[in-house]
Amino acid sequence: MSALPEITVFSRRGCHLCEDLIEELVLLVRDQATIRVEDVDTNPEWVKLYGELVPVVYYAGAEVCRYHLDRSAILALLNSGDNGVEGAAN
């Protein structure tokens, strides 16, 4: 049995967009992927990189979407069976 693909969400506490996106993502990818949530405020490099520009969703090291969940992009990536995100849009 192969490991589930991992989706990473960069977020911050108290961010309603982050909370909404994570909640929607959990429901969307149930049993198809694992979700790792990273608090940007725990890493000074992330604070510089993202600032207030959260949430940001990454899959296989590439940005998939920002601010709002791109459901079709996530589903396309999961259904492709490919760990790459070439051509993924924001």
C-alpha positions as CSV (number, residue, x, y, z in Angstrom):
1,M,0.0,0.0,0.0
2,S,1.5,3.3,-1.0
3,A,1.6,6.4,1.2
4,L,-1.0,9.1,0.7
5,P,0.1,12.3,-1.0
6,E,0.7,15.2,1.3
7,I,-0.8,18.6,1.0
8,T,0.8,21.5,3.0
9,V,-1.1,24.6,4.1
10,F,0.8,27.6,5.3
11,S,-1.5,29.5,7.6
12,R,-1.6,31.5,10.8
13,R,-3.7,31.5,14.0
14,G,-6.7,33.7,14.0
15,C,-6.9,33.8,10.2
16,H,-10.5,33.2,9.1
17,L,-9.5,32.5,5.5
18,C,-7.0,29.9,6.8
19,E,-9.6,28.2,9.0
20,D,-12.2,28.1,6.2
21,L,-9.7,26.8,3.6
22,I,-8.5,24.0,5.9
23,E,-12.0,23.0,6.8
24,E,-13.0,22.7,3.2
25,L,-9.7,20.9,2.2
26,V,-10.2,18.3,5.0
27,L,-13.6,17.5,3.6
28,L,-12.4,17.5,0.0
29,V,-9.4,15.1,0.3
30,R,-10.7,12.8,3.0
31,D,-8.9,9.4,2.6
32,Q,-7.1,10.7,-0.5
33,A,-4.3,12.8,1.0
34,T,-2.8,13.9,4.3
35,I,-2.8,17.5,5.2
36,R,0.1,19.2,7.0
37,V,-0.7,22.6,8.4
38,E,2.3,24.9,9.1
39,D,1.9,28.1,11.2
40,V,4.0,30.7,9.3
41,D,4.6,32.6,12.6
42,T,6.7,29.7,13.9
43,N,9.4,30.3,11.3
44,P,11.0,33.7,10.6
45,E,11.7,32.7,7.0
46,W,8.0,31.8,6.4
47,V,7.0,35.2,8.0
48,K,9.2,36.9,5.4
49,L,8.0,34.8,2.6
50,Y,4.3,34.8,3.3
51,G,3.7,37.8,5.6
52,E,-0.1,38.3,5.5
53,L,-0.4,36.3,2.2
54,V,-2.0,33.2,3.8
55,P,-3.4,30.7,3.4
56,V,-1.2,29.1,0.8
57,V,-1.6,25.5,-0.4
58,Y,1.3,23.4,-1.7
59,Y,1.4,20.0,-3.3
60,A,4.6,18.3,-4.2
61,G,6.6,21.4,-3.5
62,A,4.6,23.8,-5.8
63,E,2.0,26.3,-4.9
64,V,-1.5,25.2,-5.9
65,C,-3.6,28.1,-4.6
66,R,-3.7,31.0,-2.3
67,Y,-6.4,32.6,-0.1
68,H,-9.2,30.4,-1.4
69,L,-9.2,26.7,-2.1
70,D,-9.1,25.8,-5.8
71,R,-11.1,22.6,-5.5
72,S,-10.7,21.6,-9.2
73,A,-6.9,22.0,-9.1
74,I,-6.7,19.8,-5.9
75,L,-9.0,17.2,-7.3
76,A,-7.1,17.1,-10.6
77,L,-3.8,16.6,-8.8
78,L,-5.1,13.9,-6.7
79,N,-6.8,12.1,-9.6
80,S,-3.7,12.4,-11.8
81,G,-1.8,10.0,-9.6
82,D,1.2,12.3,-10.3
83,N,3.1,14.0,-7.5
84,G,4.0,16.9,-9.8
85,V,2.0,20.1,-10.2
86,E,3.2,21.4,-13.5
87,G,0.5,23.7,-14.8
88,A,-1.4,24.1,-11.5
89,A,-3.0,27.5,-11.3
90,N,-3.8,29.8,-8.4
